[in-house]
């Protein structure tokens, strides 16, 4: 089963949220609509700015934990190396 590590942002260089899910479309929609209480809803992280797919959920969870310990500069560099304009990638997901 595929799993995804993803980064949501409030705006370019704004607040970041890193998560993991097996259903990226559903989870991104929940962030965008504020359907789940917590950090993401509180800080308005509604833009999907980065994601990566993993073949196993265990690997995705480990990658998420690793990324959460990175410095902010490394996270920003990762986003900008794949999405330099900070486009919202939600619309590029196949539904």
Backbone as XML, in Angstrom:
<?xml version="1.0"?>
<chain id="A" units="angstrom">
  <residue number="1" name="UNK">
    <atom name="N" x="0.839" y="-1.182" z="0.000"/>
    <atom name="CA" x="0.000" y="0.000" z="0.000"/>
    <atom name="C" x="0.884" y="1.245" z="0.000"/>
  </residue>
  <residue number="2" name="UNK">
    <atom name="N" x="0.609" y="2.152" z="-0.884"/>
    <atom name="CA" x="1.375" y="3.392" z="-0.988"/>
    <atom name="C" x="1.063" y="4.311" z="0.191"/>
  </residue>
  <residue number="3" name="UNK">
    <atom name="N" x="2.054" y="5.083" z="0.568"/>
    <atom name="CA" x="1.893" y="6.081" z="1.622"/>
    <atom name="C" x="2.623" y="7.341" z="1.187"/>
  </residue>
  <residue number="4" name="UNK">
    <atom name="N" x="2.179" y="8.455" z="1.682"/>
    <atom name="CA" x="2.731" y="9.743" z="1.274"/>
    <atom name="C" x="3.183" y="10.545" z="2.479"/>
  </residue>
  <residue number="5" name="UNK">
    <atom name="N" x="4.321" y="11.192" z="2.334"/>
    <atom name="CA" x="4.763" y="12.222" z="3.265"/>
    <atom name="C" x="4.492" y="13.538" z="2.538"/>
  </residue>
  <residue number="6" name="UNK">
    <atom name="N" x="3.913" y="14.494" z="3.243"/>
    <atom name="CA" x="3.521" y="15.728" z="2.569"/>
    <atom name="C" x="3.787" y="16.929" z="3.460"/>
  </residue>
  <residue number="7" name="UNK">
    <atom name="N" x="3.900" y="18.084" z="2.813"/>
    <atom name="CA" x="4.072" y="19.339" z="3.542"/>
    <atom name="C" x="2.976" y="20.300" z="3.093"/>
  </residue>
  <residue number="8" name="UNK">
    <atom name="N" x="2.265" y="20.824" z="4.078"/>
    <atom name="CA" x="1.265" y="21.857" z="3.855"/>
    <atom name="C" x="1.850" y="23.171" z="4.366"/>
  </residue>
  <residue number="9" name="UNK">
    <atom name="N" x="1.462" y="24.284" z="3.740"/>
    <atom name="CA" x="1.954" y="25.597" z="4.155"/>
    <atom name="C" x="0.803" y="26.591" z="4.228"/>
  </residue>
  <residue number="10" name="UNK">
    <atom name="N" x="0.964" y="27.595" z="5.058"/>
    <atom name="CA" x="-0.046" y="28.649" z="5.151"/>
    <atom name="C" x="0.118" y="29.649" z="4.001"/>
  </residue>
  <residue number="11" name="UNK">
    <atom name="N" x="1.345" y="29.804" z="3.550"/>
    <atom name="CA" x="1.693" y="30.691" z="2.437"/>
    <atom name="C" x="3.168" y="30.468" z="2.148"/>
  </residue>
  <residue number="12" name="UNK">
    <atom name="N" x="3.692" y="31.119" z="1.141"/>
    <atom name="CA" x="5.127" y="31.007" z="0.846"/>
    <atom name="C" x="5.925" y="31.439" z="2.074"/>
  </residue>
  <residue number="13" name="UNK">
    <atom name="N" x="6.855" y="30.596" z="2.497"/>
    <atom name="CA" x="7.689" y="30.838" z="3.676"/>
    <atom name="C" x="6.885" y="31.009" z="4.963"/>
  </residue>
  <residue number="14" name="UNK">
    <atom name="N" x="5.652" y="30.512" z="4.978"/>
    <atom name="CA" x="4.805" y="30.618" z="6.159"/>
    <atom name="C" x="4.943" y="29.409" z="7.066"/>
  </residue>
  <residue number="15" name="UNK">
    <atom name="N" x="3.910" y="29.166" z="7.830"/>
    <atom name="CA" x="3.872" y="28.025" z="8.742"/>
    <atom name="C" x="3.823" y="26.740" z="7.938"/>
  </residue>
  <residue number="16" name="UNK">
    <atom name="N" x="4.570" y="25.719" z="8.385"/>
    <atom name="CA" x="4.630" y="24.429" z="7.701"/>
    <atom name="C" x="4.051" y="23.327" z="8.576"/>
  </residue>
  <residue number="17" name="UNK">
    <atom name="N" x="3.416" y="22.372" z="7.928"/>
    <atom name="CA" x="2.909" y="21.170" z="8.597"/>
    <atom name="C" x="3.387" y="19.967" z="7.795"/>
  </residue>
  <residue number="18" name="UNK">
    <atom name="N" x="4.005" y="19.013" z="8.461"/>
    <atom name="CA" x="4.460" y="17.787" z="7.807"/>
    <atom name="C" x="3.599" y="16.644" z="8.317"/>
  </residue>
  <residue number="19" name="UNK">
    <atom name="N" x="3.070" y="15.847" z="7.379"/>
    <atom name="CA" x="2.229" y="14.728" z="7.763"/>
    <atom name="C" x="2.480" y="13.510" z="6.892"/>
  </residue>
  <residue number="20" name="UNK">
    <atom name="N" x="1.788" y="12.423" z="7.239"/>
    <atom name="CA" x="1.870" y="11.176" z="6.485"/>
    <atom name="C" x="0.449" y="10.635" z="6.332"/>
  </residue>
  <residue number="21" name="UNK">
    <atom name="N" x="0.161" y="10.044" z="5.190"/>
    <atom name="CA" x="-1.178" y="9.514" z="4.928"/>
    <atom name="C" x="-1.119" y="8.452" z="3.839"/>
  </residue>
  <residue number="22" name="UNK">
    <atom name="N" x="-2.132" y="7.619" z="3.811"/>
    <atom name="CA" x="-2.253" y="6.653" z="2.715"/>
    <atom name="C" x="-3.226" y="7.170" z="1.651"/>
  </residue>
  <residue number="23" name="UNK">
    <atom name="N" x="-3.915" y="8.266" z="1.933"/>
    <atom name="CA" x="-4.864" y="8.862" z="0.988"/>
    <atom name="C" x="-4.598" y="10.364" z="0.900"/>
  </residue>
  <residue number="24" name="UNK">
    <atom name="N" x="-3.691" y="10.740" z="0.028"/>
    <atom name="CA" x="-3.244" y="12.129" z="-0.060"/>
    <atom name="C" x="-4.362" y="13.074" z="-0.495"/>
  </residue>
  <residue number="25" name="UNK">
    <atom name="N" x="-5.195" y="12.668" z="-1.419"/>
    <atom name="CA" x="-6.285" y="13.535" z="-1.886"/>
    <atom name="C" x="-7.242" y="13.843" z="-0.733"/>
  </residue>
  <residue number="26" name="UNK">
    <atom name="N" x="-7.681" y="12.800" z="-0.020"/>
    <atom name="CA" x="-8.617" y="12.995" z="1.095"/>
    <atom name="C" x="-7.994" y="13.850" z="2.194"/>
  </residue>
  <residue number="27" name="UNK">
    <atom name="N" x="-6.758" y="13.535" z="2.559"/>
    <atom name="CA" x="-6.120" y="14.246" z="3.670"/>
    <atom name="C" x="-5.866" y="15.704" z="3.321"/>
  </residue>
  <residue number="28" name="UNK">
    <atom name="N" x="-5.458" y="15.971" z="2.094"/>
    <atom name="CA" x="-5.243" y="17.354" z="1.673"/>
    <atom name="C" x="-6.563" y="18.119" z="1.690"/>
  </residue>
  <residue number="29" name="UNK">
    <atom name="N" x="-7.629" y="17.478" z="1.235"/>
    <atom name="CA" x="-8.954" y="18.103" z="1.264"/>
    <atom name="C" x="-9.348" y="18.459" z="2.702"/>
  </residue>
  <residue number="30" name="UNK">
    <atom name="N" x="-9.080" y="17.557" z="3.635"/>
    <atom name="CA" x="-9.401" y="17.825" z="5.038"/>
    <atom name="C" x="-8.636" y="19.046" z="5.549"/>
  </residue>
  <residue number="31" name="UNK">
    <atom name="N" x="-7.375" y="19.170" z="5.179"/>
    <atom name="CA" x="-6.596" y="20.351" z="5.572"/>
    <atom name="C" x="-7.201" y="21.609" z="4.957"/>
  </residue>
  <residue number="32" name="UNK">
    <atom name="N" x="-7.486" y="21.573" z="3.682"/>
    <atom name="CA" x="-7.985" y="22.740" z="2.964"/>
    <atom name="C" x="-9.304" y="23.251" z="3.525"/>
  </residue>
  <residue number="33" name="UNK">
    <atom name="N" x="-10.157" y="22.311" z="3.922"/>
    <atom name="CA" x="-11.490" y="22.668" z="4.414"/>
    <atom name="C" x="-11.551" y="22.852" z="5.933"/>
  </residue>
  <residue number="34" name="UNK">
    <atom name="N" x="-10.444" y="22.610" z="6.622"/>
    <atom name="CA" x="-10.409" y="22.760" z="8.075"/>
    <atom name="C" x="-11.300" y="21.760" z="8.792"/>
  </residue>
  <residue number="35" name="UNK">
    <atom name="N" x="-11.387" y="20.542" z="8.279"/>
    <atom name="CA" x="-12.296" y="19.541" z="8.827"/>
    <atom name="C" x="-11.803" y="18.857" z="10.096"/>
  </residue>
  <residue number="36" name="UNK">
    <atom name="N" x="-10.510" y="18.956" z="10.375"/>
    <atom name="CA" x="-9.948" y="18.301" z="11.554"/>
    <atom name="C" x="-9.316" y="19.354" z="12.448"/>
  </residue>
  <residue number="37" name="UNK">
    <atom name="N" x="-9.747" y="19.378" z="13.716"/>
    <atom name="CA" x="-9.164" y="20.326" z="14.662"/>
    <atom name="C" x="-7.700" y="19.991" z="14.920"/>
  </residue>
  <residue number="38" name="UNK">
    <atom name="N" x="-6.922" y="21.003" z="15.214"/>
    <atom name="CA" x="-5.516" y="20.784" z="15.544"/>
    <atom name="C" x="-4.632" y="21.851" z="14.937"/>
  </residue>
  <residue number="39" name="UNK">
    <atom name="N" x="-3.340" y="21.526" z="14.859"/>
    <atom name="CA" x="-2.319" y="22.461" z="14.391"/>
    <atom name="C" x="-2.644" y="23.044" z="13.025"/>
  </residue>
  <residue number="40" name="UNK">
    <atom name="N" x="-2.954" y="22.184" z="12.080"/>
    <atom name="CA" x="-3.169" y="22.625" z="10.703"/>
    <atom name="C" x="-4.340" y="23.598" z="10.603"/>
  </residue>
  <residue number="41" name="UNK">
    <atom name="N" x="-5.421" y="23.306" z="11.290"/>
    <atom name="CA" x="-6.585" y="24.194" z="11.266"/>
    <atom name="C" x="-6.261" y="25.512" z="11.974"/>
  </residue>
  <residue number="42" name="UNK">
    <atom name="N" x="-5.575" y="25.419" z="13.104"/>
    <atom name="CA" x="-5.241" y="26.600" z="13.895"/>
    <atom name="C" x="-4.344" y="27.566" z="13.121"/>
  </residue>
  <residue number="43" name="UNK">
    <atom name="N" x="-3.390" y="27.030" z="12.355"/>
    <atom name="CA" x="-2.423" y="27.879" z="11.665"/>
    <atom name="C" x="-2.697" y="28.043" z="10.172"/>
  </residue>
  <residue number="44" name="UNK">
    <atom name="N" x="-3.785" y="27.486" z="9.679"/>
    <atom name="CA" x="-4.200" y="27.714" z="8.300"/>
    <atom name="C" x="-3.283" y="27.137" z="7.248"/>
  </residue>
  <residue number="45" name="UNK">
    <atom name="N" x="-2.708" y="25.974" z="7.519"/>
    <atom name="CA" x="-1.835" y="25.340" z="6.524"/>
    <atom name="C" x="-2.711" y="24.600" z="5.518"/>
  </residue>
  <residue number="46" name="UNK">
    <atom name="N" x="-3.048" y="25.287" z="4.428"/>
    <atom name="CA" x="-4.005" y="24.770" z="3.445"/>
    <atom name="C" x="-3.410" y="24.516" z="2.071"/>
  </residue>
  <residue number="47" name="UNK">
    <atom name="N" x="-2.160" y="24.871" z="1.857"/>
    <atom name="CA" x="-1.523" y="24.699" z="0.549"/>
    <atom name="C" x="-0.624" y="23.466" z="0.559"/>
  </residue>
  <residue number="48" name="UNK">
    <atom name="N" x="-0.879" y="22.532" z="-0.334"/>
    <atom name="CA" x="-0.012" y="21.365" z="-0.484"/>
    <atom name="C" x="1.180" y="21.806" z="-1.331"/>
  </residue>
  <residue number="49" name="UNK">
    <atom name="N" x="2.356" y="21.910" z="-0.700"/>
    <atom name="CA" x="3.524" y="22.433" z="-1.409"/>
    <atom name="C" x="4.573" y="21.371" z="-1.721"/>
  </residue>
  <residue number="50" name="UNK">
    <atom name="N" x="4.444" y="20.180" z="-1.108"/>
    <atom name="CA" x="5.414" y="19.105" z="-1.360"/>
    <atom name="C" x="4.799" y="17.776" z="-0.949"/>
  </residue>
  <residue number="51" name="UNK">
    <atom name="N" x="5.120" y="16.722" z="-1.712"/>
    <atom name="CA" x="4.779" y="15.377" z="-1.278"/>
    <atom name="C" x="5.700" y="14.379" z="-1.950"/>
  </residue>
  <residue number="52" name="UNK">
    <atom name="N" x="5.835" y="13.236" z="-1.312"/>
    <atom name="CA" x="6.608" y="12.134" z="-1.875"/>
    <atom name="C" x="5.908" y="10.831" z="-1.528"/>
  </residue>
  <residue number="53" name="UNK">
    <atom name="N" x="5.980" y="9.879" z="-2.438"/>
    <atom name="CA" x="5.321" y="8.591" z="-2.253"/>
    <atom name="C" x="6.327" y="7.547" z="-1.789"/>
  </residue>
  <residue number="54" name="UNK">
    <atom name="N" x="5.850" y="6.660" z="-0.919"/>
    <atom name="CA" x="6.651" y="5.533" z="-0.427"/>
    <atom name="C" x="5.841" y="4.253" z="-0.600"/>
  </residue>
  <residue number="55" name="UNK">
    <atom name="N" x="6.533" y="3.155" z="-0.833"/>
    <atom name="CA" x="5.861" y="1.870" z="-1.036"/>
    <atom name="C" x="5.310" y="1.272" z="0.251"/>
  </residue>
  <residue number="56" name="UNK">
    <atom name="N" x="5.893" y="1.649" z="1.368"/>
    <atom name="CA" x="5.479" y="1.084" z="2.650"/>
    <atom name="C" x="5.204" y="2.203" z="3.647"/>
  </residue>
  <residue number="57" name="UNK">
    <atom name="N" x="4.123" y="2.046" z="4.418"/>
    <atom name="CA" x="3.751" y="3.057" z="5.406"/>
    <atom name="C" x="4.842" y="3.234" z="6.450"/>
  </residue>
  <residue number="58" name="UNK">
    <atom name="N" x="5.528" y="2.157" z="6.804"/>
    <atom name="CA" x="6.591" y="2.238" z="7.808"/>
    <atom name="C" x="7.699" y="3.180" z="7.342"/>
  </residue>
  <residue number="59" name="UNK">
    <atom name="N" x="8.056" y="3.082" z="6.075"/>
    <atom name="CA" x="9.099" y="3.975" z="5.533"/>
    <atom name="C" x="8.617" y="5.422" z="5.496"/>
  </residue>
  <residue number="60" name="UNK">
    <atom name="N" x="7.351" y="5.624" z="5.166"/>
    <atom name="CA" x="6.799" y="6.979" z="5.130"/>
    <atom name="C" x="6.791" y="7.592" z="6.530"/>
  </residue>
  <residue number="61" name="UNK">
    <atom name="N" x="6.403" y="6.813" z="7.515"/>
    <atom name="CA" x="6.378" y="7.316" z="8.887"/>
    <atom name="C" x="7.785" y="7.679" z="9.350"/>
  </residue>
  <residue number="62" name="UNK">
    <atom name="N" x="8.762" y="6.849" z="9.027"/>
    <atom name="CA" x="10.142" y="7.154" z="9.413"/>
    <atom name="C" x="10.636" y="8.423" z="8.730"/>
  </residue>
  <residue number="63" name="UNK">
    <atom name="N" x="10.304" y="8.581" z="7.461"/>
    <atom name="CA" x="10.710" y="9.779" z="6.717"/>
    <atom name="C" x="10.051" y="11.025" z="7.324"/>
  </residue>
  <residue number="64" name="UNK">
    <atom name="N" x="8.779" y="10.925" z="7.678"/>
    <atom name="CA" x="8.077" y="12.052" z="8.306"/>
    <atom name="C" x="8.777" y="12.445" z="9.608"/>
  </residue>
  <residue number="65" name="UNK">
    <atom name="N" x="9.096" y="11.470" z="10.435"/>
    <atom name="CA" x="9.763" y="11.758" z="11.707"/>
    <atom name="C" x="11.121" y="12.405" z="11.478"/>
  </residue>
  <residue number="66" name="UNK">
    <atom name="N" x="11.847" y="11.910" z="10.490"/>
    <atom name="CA" x="13.151" y="12.488" z="10.163"/>
    <atom name="C" x="13.001" y="13.937" z="9.720"/>
  </residue>
  <residue number="67" name="UNK">
    <atom name="N" x="12.059" y="14.195" z="8.812"/>
    <atom name="CA" x="11.859" y="15.545" z="8.294"/>
    <atom name="C" x="11.434" y="16.518" z="9.385"/>
  </residue>
  <residue number="68" name="UNK">
    <atom name="N" x="10.649" y="16.052" z="10.349"/>
    <atom name="CA" x="10.203" y="16.935" z="11.431"/>
    <atom name="C" x="11.369" y="17.413" z="12.285"/>
  </residue>
  <residue number="69" name="UNK">
    <atom name="N" x="12.473" y="16.674" z="12.279"/>
    <atom name="CA" x="13.653" y="17.074" z="13.044"/>
    <atom name="C" x="14.607" y="17.958" z="12.254"/>
  </residue>
  <residue number="70" name="UNK">
    <atom name="N" x="14.359" y="18.127" z="10.967"/>
    <atom name="CA" x="15.203" y="18.980" z="10.137"/>
    <atom name="C" x="15.058" y="20.439" z="10.569"/>
  </residue>
  <residue number="71" name="UNK">
    <atom name="N" x="16.061" y="21.217" z="10.231"/>
    <atom name="CA" x="15.956" y="22.660" z="10.446"/>
    <atom name="C" x="14.944" y="23.227" z="9.444"/>
  </residue>
  <residue number="72" name="UNK">
    <atom name="N" x="14.410" y="24.363" z="9.779"/>
    <atom name="CA" x="13.459" y="25.024" z="8.875"/>
    <atom name="C" x="14.105" y="25.292" z="7.517"/>
  </residue>
  <residue number="73" name="UNK">
    <atom name="N" x="15.368" y="25.682" z="7.523"/>
    <atom name="CA" x="16.079" y="25.972" z="6.268"/>
    <atom name="C" x="16.099" y="24.742" z="5.359"/>
  </residue>
  <residue number="74" name="UNK">
    <atom name="N" x="16.322" y="23.571" z="5.904"/>
    <atom name="CA" x="16.328" y="22.344" z="5.093"/>
    <atom name="C" x="14.951" y="22.065" z="4.514"/>
  </residue>
  <residue number="75" name="UNK">
    <atom name="N" x="13.913" y="22.292" z="5.314"/>
    <atom name="CA" x="12.544" y="22.073" z="4.823"/>
    <atom name="C" x="12.229" y="23.027" z="3.676"/>
  </residue>
  <residue number="76" name="UNK">
    <atom name="N" x="12.600" y="24.285" z="3.844"/>
    <atom name="CA" x="12.357" y="25.267" z="2.783"/>
    <atom name="C" x="13.135" y="24.915" z="1.523"/>
  </residue>
  <residue number="77" name="UNK">
    <atom name="N" x="14.362" y="24.449" z="1.694"/>
    <atom name="CA" x="15.179" y="24.051" z="0.540"/>
    <atom name="C" x="14.540" y="22.864" z="-0.193"/>
  </residue>
  <residue number="78" name="UNK">
    <atom name="N" x="14.007" y="21.912" z="0.557"/>
    <atom name="CA" x="13.327" y="20.764" z="-0.054"/>
    <atom name="C" x="12.128" y="21.226" z="-0.878"/>
  </residue>
  <residue number="79" name="UNK">
    <atom name="N" x="11.305" y="22.073" z="-0.299"/>
    <atom name="CA" x="10.130" y="22.580" z="-1.012"/>
    <atom name="C" x="10.561" y="23.324" z="-2.273"/>
  </residue>
  <residue number="80" name="UNK">
    <atom name="N" x="11.490" y="24.241" z="-2.135"/>
    <atom name="CA" x="11.875" y="25.081" z="-3.267"/>
    <atom name="C" x="12.623" y="24.313" z="-4.349"/>
  </residue>
  <residue number="81" name="UNK">
    <atom name="N" x="13.269" y="23.204" z="-3.999"/>
    <atom name="CA" x="13.954" y="22.413" z="-5.018"/>
    <atom name="C" x="12.956" y="21.653" z="-5.896"/>
  </residue>
  <residue number="82" name="UNK">
    <atom name="N" x="11.766" y="21.380" z="-5.376"/>
    <atom name="CA" x="10.739" y="20.660" z="-6.138"/>
    <atom name="C" x="9.587" y="21.557" z="-6.591"/>
  </residue>
  <residue number="83" name="UNK">
    <atom name="N" x="9.374" y="22.657" z="-5.888"/>
    <atom name="CA" x="8.239" y="23.528" z="-6.161"/>
    <atom name="C" x="8.669" y="24.980" z="-5.907"/>
  </residue>
  <residue number="84" name="UNK">
    <atom name="N" x="9.530" y="25.532" z="-6.776"/>
    <atom name="CA" x="10.119" y="26.850" z="-6.515"/>
    <atom name="C" x="9.111" y="27.992" z="-6.419"/>
  </residue>
  <residue number="85" name="UNK">
    <atom name="N" x="7.946" y="27.851" z="-7.024"/>
    <atom name="CA" x="6.941" y="28.913" z="-6.969"/>
    <atom name="C" x="5.923" y="28.708" z="-5.850"/>
  </residue>
  <residue number="86" name="UNK">
    <atom name="N" x="6.113" y="27.645" z="-5.068"/>
    <atom name="CA" x="5.201" y="27.308" z="-3.977"/>
    <atom name="C" x="3.758" y="27.171" z="-4.484"/>
  </residue>
  <residue number="87" name="UNK">
    <atom name="N" x="3.616" y="26.557" z="-5.648"/>
    <atom name="CA" x="2.279" y="26.316" z="-6.184"/>
    <atom name="C" x="1.534" y="25.330" z="-5.291"/>
  </residue>
  <residue number="88" name="UNK">
    <atom name="N" x="0.215" y="25.472" z="-5.243"/>
    <atom name="CA" x="-0.615" y="24.512" z="-4.519"/>
    <atom name="C" x="-0.734" y="23.270" z="-5.405"/>
  </residue>
  <residue number="89" name="UNK">
    <atom name="N" x="-0.200" y="22.163" z="-4.965"/>
    <atom name="CA" x="-0.156" y="20.936" z="-5.774"/>
    <atom name="C" x="-1.444" y="20.113" z="-5.708"/>
  </residue>
  <residue number="90" name="UNK">
    <atom name="N" x="-2.394" y="20.550" z="-4.916"/>
    <atom name="CA" x="-3.645" y="19.814" z="-4.746"/>
    <atom name="C" x="-4.339" y="19.551" z="-6.084"/>
  </residue>
  <residue number="91" name="UNK">
    <atom name="N" x="-4.415" y="20.570" z="-6.926"/>
    <atom name="CA" x="-5.106" y="20.441" z="-8.211"/>
    <atom name="C" x="-4.380" y="19.515" z="-9.182"/>
  </residue>
  <residue number="92" name="UNK">
    <atom name="N" x="-3.110" y="19.225" z="-8.927"/>
    <atom name="CA" x="-2.371" y="18.324" z="-9.804"/>
    <atom name="C" x="-2.531" y="16.857" z="-9.410"/>
  </residue>
  <residue number="93" name="UNK">
    <atom name="N" x="-3.176" y="16.613" z="-8.260"/>
    <atom name="CA" x="-3.408" y="15.241" z="-7.820"/>
    <atom name="C" x="-4.520" y="14.630" z="-8.640"/>
  </residue>
  <residue number="94" name="UNK">
    <atom name="N" x="-4.388" y="13.363" z="-8.999"/>
    <atom name="CA" x="-5.486" y="12.698" z="-9.712"/>
    <atom name="C" x="-6.505" y="12.213" z="-8.693"/>
  </residue>
  <residue number="95" name="UNK">
    <atom name="N" x="-7.726" y="12.604" z="-8.915"/>
    <atom name="CA" x="-8.813" y="12.285" z="-7.973"/>
    <atom name="C" x="-9.470" y="10.981" z="-8.336"/>
  </residue>
</chain>
